Amino acid sequence: MISYLEFEKPVATLDAKIAELRQTAAGGEVQIGAEISRLEQKSAELLRSTYAALTAWQKTQVARHPMRPHFVDYVRLMFEDFIPLGGDRLFGEDQAIVGGPARLGGRKVMLIGHEKGNDTASRIRHNFGMGKPEGYRKAIRLMELAGRFGLPVVTLVDTSGAFPGVEAEERGQAEAIARSTEACLALPVPMVAAIVGEGGSGGAVALASAERVLMLEHAVYSVISPEAGASILWRTADKAQEMAEAMKTTAQDLLALKVIDRIVPEPIGGAHRDPTATAASLSAAIGEELDAQIGKSAADLRAARAQRFLRIGDGA
């Protein structure tokens, strides 16, 4: 059952009417099939027009939708033979960042990503996708393994940011994020990153410093959350909508600024309405990007990563 966002209330009202009519029609006493079809078409058109004109704040809400597909969903729908590897060999295991070898359409890859969880228990277990130092150090370990065995790296980014707790700072959060970013940039193998939900701050950059960065159509990517940014500038989170617009957090804005390289379309109404179709589009896009990197030397790949960061904002 779809959970409707605030701006989707007109669609929710129509869908509720359709459900009511279907229940009436199930009794067989009234023939209202034509009316149901008319309302279904109207609902689809309203959903299409709504999603064609989303604001940055509305896209943020879509990116955070509780039913939006997460890392485990993409593993199930896109990848084969995934073997999760745990621990950073320094402190412990962090379940906010998950990774291991897998296959994508027959290609051997090292898959790494954030997992937010999909219910209360799993969200707590995965710390809502907010990585701790040991999570980023695990990512570094997996990248080093990928380089050693010649496996391209694929990352799926979906985090509101790295965990800001005192214990994370005590264990070197900033250093771990910086080292993870450095590990991305130094990889001798191809790397493709995809922002599939929220791309928040250094917690996202640490897994997204690739030569090719993709973004789902309604994902967001920013240096800070709109609420936190508004709290800093205006001393109130009530200005989050304005902050989202000012920061240029959407895939469309970031493509124009050359922060990302490609937008992957989502089904009408967002990825949560059809995870299978979303995964198929994402799988095809990542596969194309990986295939385009075949045969490139380590030096060329590193130069491409450096160049993509140097050109950000060029001509904007």
GIRA-V672788 format. One record per run of one state. SS is the DSSP state (2 for helix, 1 for strand, 0 for the rest). FROM is the first residue (numbers start at 1). LEN is the number of residues. If there is no record, write none. Layout:
SS & FROM & LEN
SS & FROM & LEN
//
This chain:
0 & 1 & 5
2 & 6 & 21
0 & 27 & 6
2 & 33 & 19
0 & 52 & 4
2 & 56 & 8
0 & 64 & 7
2 & 71 & 8
1 & 79 & 6
0 & 85 & 12
1 & 97 & 8
0 & 105 & 2
1 & 107 & 8
0 & 115 & 5
2 & 120 & 6
0 & 126 & 1
2 & 127 & 3
0 & 130 & 3
2 & 133 & 17
0 & 150 & 2
1 & 152 & 8
0 & 160 & 6
2 & 166 & 5
0 & 171 & 2
2 & 173 & 14
0 & 187 & 4
1 & 191 & 10
2 & 201 & 5
0 & 206 & 6
1 & 212 & 5
0 & 217 & 3
1 & 220 & 3
0 & 223 & 3
2 & 226 & 8
0 & 234 & 3
2 & 237 & 11
0 & 248 & 2
1 & 250 & 1
2 & 251 & 6
0 & 257 & 5
1 & 262 & 3
0 & 265 & 6
2 & 271 & 3
0 & 274 & 1
2 & 275 & 19
0 & 294 & 4
2 & 298 & 13
0 & 311 & 6
//
